Amino acid sequence: MSKFNTSDFINPMMTQTWSNGRHEVRCVKVIAETHDVTTFTFGMSEPVLFFFKPGQFVTLELEIEGQRVMRSYTISSSPSIPYSFSITVKRVEGGQVSNWLHDNLKSGDQIAVHGPVGQFNCMDFPADKVLLLSGGVGITPVMSMARWWFDTDSEVDMVFAHSARSPKDIIYPLELEYMTTRIENFKMHLICETTEIGQAWGGYRGYLDNAMLGLIAPDFMEREVFCCGPEPYMKAVRQMLEAAGYEMSRYHEESFGATPVDDVEQAHKHADAAEIENQQPKDMVQVSFSDSDKTLDVAIGTNLNQAAQEAGVNISKACGVGICGACRVKVEEGEFEMLQNGGISEEEIAQGYVLSCCTSVTGNIRIEY
């Protein structure tokens, strides 16, 4: 990689700005947060400002045992520290990517990332008062938000409530404590499910419930809520807020971990089967892949990623629902419909790019892939 002078990083003529797409980055730091959670920090040799919206994520492109693997992780750092970005990863038993990262990725290694993308962020939903709720490693996006408001001297009134299995599983405890001592508009509440025998703990115990929520944020009805954690945790939060009559348009959530792509694909297959059974055969159109020099005929409405698979073309994907942006391809010409969830920018769409996982073919089409 090229050498650089640190003075270049404050020279606007030498500095580039990060944008959604594929980027080669270098791991610059590996930090053990807990016994099974590690933060990986990435940067580039040349000056690059890593701007993103706090709460967004990137998709890692890795090679594991000879196979290309894609996995999405929330950015845990803040764009207020712009020359690098971080992800915080929990080692999951049997998790292919999380274990590989913990066991193999080290400072100096280079990998590819796609992004940043994501609709779950604090900039698109501005508010004067917020309630940040998280469970386990779901702390990462709300920590990015809190760091952003803290570093920019924001006057946003923050209540930060984090649930962990035990005190030793709390991520970023020292930084959270530091933030509470420096500004008056940051109130931290830690909740632990269990404590070990003889372990001192002065925070909340058990699970977040209505009574606890009332103590943590008596004015929660007035706050914008950002929530991330395991699905059972978020489901419980949703039920509590709905039962209280909270305006759910002000509730925002993001789950962590791999999206059940297999379930999504299976649903598509069932829908396709039902359509074939209940309707007349559809008109056929042609899908061509110019780089691969492959062409096939498919029914109108066929998913582009599915068409690629049938043609023997392997388009990378991770989330399968138009969030991560990993399956982006360029349409050279043709007709299509795309329903996406924030994984592609308006500029990329204007340039002819689509997300293959959520694009259906409506006419003859040629793809650059």
C-alpha positions as CSV (number, residue, x, y, z in Angstrom):
1,M,0.0,0.0,0.0
2,S,1.2,3.6,-0.7
3,K,3.0,5.6,1.9
4,F,1.5,8.8,3.1
5,N,2.3,11.9,5.2
6,T,0.0,12.6,8.1
7,S,-0.2,16.2,7.0
8,D,-2.1,15.0,4.0
9,F,-5.1,14.2,6.3
10,I,-5.7,17.9,6.9
11,N,-5.1,19.0,3.3
12,P,-8.5,19.3,1.6
13,M,-6.9,18.9,-1.8
14,M,-5.6,15.4,-0.8
15,T,-8.7,14.2,1.0
16,Q,-11.4,12.0,-0.5
17,T,-14.9,11.3,0.8
18,W,-16.3,7.8,1.4
19,S,-19.5,6.9,-0.5
20,N,-21.6,3.9,-0.9
21,G,-19.8,1.2,-3.0
22,R,-17.0,-1.4,-2.7
23,H,-13.9,-0.2,-0.9
24,E,-10.6,-1.9,0.0
25,V,-9.8,-1.0,3.6
26,R,-7.1,-1.9,6.1
27,C,-7.6,-3.1,9.6
28,V,-5.7,-0.7,11.9
29,K,-6.8,-1.7,15.4
30,V,-8.2,-4.8,17.1
31,I,-9.7,-4.1,20.6
32,A,-11.1,-6.6,23.0
33,E,-14.2,-5.1,24.5
34,T,-15.3,-8.2,26.5
35,H,-14.5,-11.9,26.7
36,D,-16.4,-12.5,23.5
37,V,-16.8,-9.1,21.8
38,T,-14.1,-7.4,19.7
39,T,-13.9,-4.0,17.9
40,F,-12.2,-3.9,14.6
41,T,-11.1,-0.4,13.3
42,F,-10.5,0.2,9.6
43,G,-8.9,3.0,7.6
44,M,-7.1,3.7,4.3
45,S,-3.5,4.7,3.5
46,E,-4.7,7.8,1.6
47,P,-6.7,10.4,3.4
48,V,-10.4,9.4,3.3
49,L,-13.2,10.9,5.3
50,F,-15.6,8.1,6.4
51,F,-18.8,10.0,6.5
52,F,-22.0,8.0,7.3
53,K,-25.2,8.4,9.2
54,P,-24.9,7.1,12.8
55,G,-26.7,3.7,12.9
56,Q,-25.8,2.7,9.3
57,F,-23.8,-0.4,8.5
58,V,-21.3,-1.9,6.1
59,T,-21.1,-5.4,4.5
60,L,-17.8,-7.2,4.7
61,E,-16.6,-9.2,1.7
62,L,-14.4,-12.0,3.0
63,E,-12.8,-15.2,1.7
64,I,-13.3,-18.0,4.2
65,E,-12.1,-21.5,3.3
66,G,-11.9,-20.6,-0.4
67,Q,-15.5,-19.3,-0.4
68,R,-16.6,-15.7,-0.9
69,V,-18.7,-14.7,2.1
70,M,-20.6,-11.5,2.7
71,R,-21.8,-10.3,6.2
72,S,-23.3,-7.0,7.4
73,Y,-22.2,-5.3,10.6
74,T,-23.3,-1.9,12.1
75,I,-20.7,0.8,12.3
76,S,-20.1,1.3,16.0
77,S,-17.9,4.4,15.7
78,S,-19.0,7.9,15.0
79,P,-18.5,10.0,11.8
80,S,-17.2,12.7,14.2
81,I,-13.9,10.7,14.1
82,P,-13.8,10.6,10.3
83,Y,-10.6,9.1,9.2
84,S,-11.5,5.6,10.3
85,F,-14.6,3.5,11.1
86,S,-15.2,0.5,13.4
87,I,-17.4,-2.5,13.8
88,T,-17.9,-4.4,17.0
89,V,-18.5,-8.1,16.7
90,K,-19.7,-10.7,19.1
91,R,-18.3,-14.2,18.8
92,V,-21.3,-16.5,18.1
93,E,-21.1,-20.2,18.7
94,G,-21.0,-21.8,15.3
95,G,-21.0,-18.4,13.6
96,Q,-18.8,-18.7,10.5
97,V,-17.9,-15.0,10.0
98,S,-17.8,-13.9,13.7
99,N,-15.4,-16.7,14.6
100,W,-13.3,-16.1,11.5
101,L,-13.0,-12.4,12.4
102,H,-12.0,-13.1,16.0
103,D,-9.5,-15.8,15.1
104,N,-8.0,-14.4,12.0
105,L,-8.4,-10.6,11.3
106,K,-5.5,-8.6,12.7
107,S,-4.0,-5.2,12.3
108,G,-2.5,-4.7,8.9
109,D,-4.9,-7.0,7.1
110,Q,-6.8,-5.7,4.1
111,I,-10.4,-6.6,3.3
112,A,-13.2,-5.3,1.1
113,V,-16.3,-3.6,2.5
114,H,-19.5,-2.4,0.8
115,G,-21.5,0.6,2.1
116,P,-22.3,2.5,4.1
117,V,-26.1,2.0,3.9
118,G,-29.1,1.7,6.1
119,Q,-32.3,3.5,7.0
120,F,-31.9,3.0,10.7
121,N,-30.1,6.2,11.7
122,C,-30.5,9.3,13.9
123,M,-30.0,11.9,11.1
124,D,-33.1,11.0,9.2
125,F,-35.2,11.2,12.4
126,P,-34.1,14.4,14.2
127,A,-35.4,14.9,17.7
128,D,-34.7,17.0,20.8
129,K,-35.2,14.1,23.2
130,V,-34.3,10.4,22.5
131,L,-34.4,7.1,24.2
132,L,-31.7,4.7,23.1
133,L,-32.6,1.0,23.9
134,S,-30.3,-1.9,23.2
135,G,-29.7,-5.5,24.1
136,G,-26.4,-7.3,23.8
137,V,-24.3,-6.4,20.8
138,G,-27.3,-4.5,19.6
139,I,-25.6,-1.6,21.4
140,T,-23.5,-0.8,18.4
141,P,-25.8,1.4,16.3
142,V,-27.1,3.4,19.3
143,M,-23.6,3.8,20.6
144,S,-22.7,5.3,17.2
145,M,-25.5,7.7,17.7
146,A,-24.6,8.6,21.3
147,R,-20.9,9.1,20.3
148,W,-22.0,11.5,17.5
149,W,-24.2,13.6,19.7
150,F,-21.5,13.6,22.5
151,D,-18.6,14.5,20.1
152,T,-20.5,17.3,18.4
153,D,-21.7,18.9,21.7
154,S,-25.3,18.4,20.7
155,E,-28.0,19.5,23.0
156,V,-30.1,16.4,22.3
157,D,-31.4,15.0,25.6
158,M,-30.3,11.3,25.7
159,V,-31.4,8.5,27.9
160,F,-29.3,5.4,27.2
161,A,-30.6,2.0,28.5
162,H,-28.6,-1.1,27.8
163,S,-29.4,-4.7,28.7
164,A,-26.7,-7.3,29.1
165,R,-26.6,-10.9,30.3
166,S,-24.2,-10.1,33.1
167,P,-21.8,-7.3,34.2
168,K,-18.9,-8.9,32.4
169,D,-21.0,-8.8,29.1
170,I,-21.5,-5.0,29.2
171,I,-19.9,-3.5,26.1
172,Y,-18.2,0.0,26.4
173,P,-18.8,0.4,30.2
174,L,-15.9,2.8,30.8
175,E,-16.8,5.0,27.9
176,L,-20.4,5.1,28.8
177,E,-19.4,6.1,32.4
178,Y,-17.1,8.7,31.1
179,M,-19.8,10.3,29.0
180,T,-22.1,10.5,32.0
181,T,-19.5,12.5,33.9
182,R,-18.9,15.0,31.1
183,I,-22.3,16.2,29.9
184,E,-25.6,16.6,31.7
185,N,-27.8,15.6,28.7
186,F,-26.7,11.9,28.8
187,K,-28.3,9.6,31.3
188,M,-27.1,6.0,31.4
189,H,-28.9,2.9,32.8
190,L,-27.5,-0.6,32.7
191,I,-29.6,-3.7,33.2
192,C,-28.1,-7.1,33.8
193,E,-30.1,-10.3,33.6
194,T,-28.0,-12.2,36.1
195,T,-25.0,-11.6,38.4
196,E,-22.4,-14.2,39.5
197,I,-22.2,-15.2,43.2
198,G,-20.2,-12.6,45.1
199,Q,-20.3,-10.1,42.2
200,A,-21.1,-6.5,43.1
201,W,-23.7,-4.9,40.9
202,G,-25.4,-1.6,41.5
203,G,-27.5,-1.4,38.4
204,Y,-30.9,-2.8,37.4
205,R,-31.5,-6.5,37.5
206,G,-33.6,-8.8,35.4
207,Y,-35.3,-7.7,32.1
208,L,-36.6,-4.4,30.9
209,D,-40.3,-4.1,31.7
210,N,-42.9,-1.4,32.2
211,A,-42.0,-0.6,35.7
212,M,-38.3,-0.3,34.9
213,L,-39.0,1.7,31.8
214,G,-41.0,4.2,33.9
215,L,-38.0,4.6,36.3
216,I,-35.5,4.9,33.5
217,A,-37.4,7.4,31.3
218,P,-40.6,8.7,32.9
219,D,-41.1,10.9,29.9
220,F,-40.5,8.2,27.3
221,M,-43.8,9.1,25.6
222,E,-42.1,12.4,24.6
223,R,-39.0,10.8,23.2
224,E,-37.9,9.4,19.8
225,V,-37.0,5.8,20.4
226,F,-34.1,4.0,18.7
227,C,-33.9,0.3,19.6
228,C,-31.6,-2.6,18.6
229,G,-31.1,-6.1,19.9
230,P,-32.3,-9.7,19.6
231,E,-35.7,-10.0,18.1
232,P,-37.3,-11.2,21.4
233,Y,-35.9,-8.0,23.1
234,M,-37.3,-5.7,20.4
235,K,-40.6,-7.5,20.4
236,A,-41.0,-6.9,24.1
237,V,-40.1,-3.2,23.7
238,R,-42.6,-2.8,20.9
239,Q,-45.4,-4.5,23.0
240,M,-44.6,-2.2,26.0
241,L,-44.7,0.9,23.9
242,E,-47.8,0.0,22.0
243,A,-49.6,-0.9,25.3
244,A,-48.7,2.5,26.7
245,G,-50.2,4.2,23.6
246,Y,-46.8,5.4,22.3
247,E,-46.8,7.0,18.8
248,M,-45.1,4.1,17.0
249,S,-44.1,6.3,14.0
250,R,-41.5,7.6,16.4
251,Y,-40.1,4.1,17.1
252,H,-37.2,2.9,15.0
253,E,-35.5,-0.4,15.3
254,E,-32.7,-2.5,13.7
255,S,-32.0,-6.1,14.3
256,F,-28.5,-7.5,14.2
257,G,-27.1,-10.7,12.9
258,A,-27.6,-12.4,9.5
259,T,-30.9,-11.8,7.7
260,P,-32.7,-15.1,7.2
261,V,-32.1,-15.1,3.5
262,D,-33.1,-18.7,3.1
263,D,-36.5,-17.9,4.6
264,V,-36.9,-14.9,2.2
265,E,-36.0,-17.1,-0.8
266,Q,-38.3,-19.8,0.3
267,A,-41.1,-17.3,0.6
268,H,-40.4,-16.2,-3.0
269,K,-40.5,-19.8,-4.2
270,H,-43.8,-20.4,-2.5
271,A,-45.2,-17.2,-4.0
272,D,-43.9,-18.2,-7.4
273,A,-45.4,-21.7,-7.1
274,A,-48.8,-20.3,-6.1
275,E,-48.6,-17.9,-9.0
276,I,-47.9,-20.7,-11.5
277,E,-50.7,-22.8,-10.1
278,N,-53.3,-20.0,-10.1
279,Q,-52.5,-18.0,-13.2
280,Q,-52.0,-18.5,-16.9
281,P,-48.4,-18.8,-18.0
282,K,-46.6,-15.5,-18.2
283,D,-44.9,-14.0,-21.2
284,M,-41.2,-14.8,-21.4
285,V,-38.4,-12.2,-21.7
286,Q,-34.7,-12.5,-22.1
287,V,-32.1,-11.7,-19.5
288,S,-28.4,-11.3,-20.6
289,F,-25.3,-11.0,-18.6
290,S,-22.7,-9.2,-20.8
291,D,-19.5,-10.0,-18.8
292,S,-20.4,-13.7,-18.3
293,D,-21.8,-14.0,-21.9
294,K,-24.8,-15.9,-20.6
295,T,-28.4,-15.5,-21.7
296,L,-31.7,-17.2,-20.6
297,D,-35.4,-16.7,-21.0
298,V,-37.5,-16.1,-17.9
299,A,-41.1,-15.2,-17.0
300,I,-42.0,-11.6,-16.6
301,G,-41.7,-10.8,-12.9
302,T,-38.8,-13.1,-12.2
303,N,-36.4,-11.9,-9.5
304,L,-33.1,-10.8,-11.1
305,N,-31.0,-12.7,-8.6
306,Q,-33.0,-15.8,-9.2
307,A,-32.5,-15.4,-13.0
308,A,-28.8,-15.0,-12.4
309,Q,-28.7,-18.3,-10.4
310,E,-30.6,-20.1,-13.2
311,A,-28.1,-18.8,-15.7
312,G,-25.1,-19.9,-13.6
313,V,-24.1,-16.4,-12.7
314,N,-23.2,-15.8,-9.0
315,I,-24.2,-12.3,-7.9
316,S,-22.9,-11.6,-4.4
317,K,-25.6,-10.9,-1.8
318,A,-25.9,-10.7,2.0
319,C,-29.2,-9.5,3.4
320,G,-31.5,-10.6,0.5
321,V,-34.0,-7.8,1.1
322,G,-32.4,-4.7,-0.4
323,I,-30.8,-3.3,2.7
324,C,-27.0,-4.0,2.5
325,G,-26.3,-3.1,-1.1
326,A,-24.0,-6.1,-1.7
327,C,-25.9,-7.4,-4.7
328,R,-25.7,-4.2,-6.7
329,V,-25.3,-4.6,-10.5
330,K,-25.6,-2.3,-13.4
331,V,-28.3,-2.5,-16.0
332,E,-27.0,-1.7,-19.4
333,E,-30.4,-1.6,-20.9
334,G,-33.9,-3.1,-20.3
335,E,-37.0,-3.0,-18.2
336,F,-37.3,-3.8,-14.5
337,E,-39.0,-2.8,-11.3
338,M,-37.0,-2.4,-8.0
339,L,-38.4,-2.3,-4.5
340,Q,-35.4,-1.6,-2.2
341,N,-34.9,-0.7,1.5
342,G,-32.1,1.9,1.4
343,G,-29.3,-0.3,0.1
344,I,-28.6,1.9,-2.9
345,S,-28.2,5.7,-3.3
346,E,-30.2,7.9,-5.7
347,E,-26.9,8.7,-7.6
348,E,-26.3,5.0,-8.2
349,I,-29.8,4.5,-9.4
350,A,-29.4,7.4,-11.8
351,Q,-26.2,5.7,-13.1
352,G,-28.2,2.5,-13.9
353,Y,-27.5,0.4,-10.8
354,V,-30.1,-1.9,-9.2
355,L,-30.1,-4.3,-6.3
356,S,-30.6,-7.7,-7.9
357,C,-32.2,-9.3,-4.8
358,C,-35.2,-7.0,-5.0
359,T,-35.5,-6.3,-8.7
360,S,-38.0,-8.0,-10.9
361,V,-37.6,-8.3,-14.7
362,T,-40.4,-6.7,-16.7
363,G,-38.9,-6.9,-20.2
364,N,-35.8,-7.9,-22.0
365,I,-32.8,-6.8,-20.0
366,R,-29.0,-6.8,-20.2
367,I,-26.8,-6.7,-17.0
368,E,-23.2,-5.8,-16.8
369,Y,-22.0,-8.8,-14.8
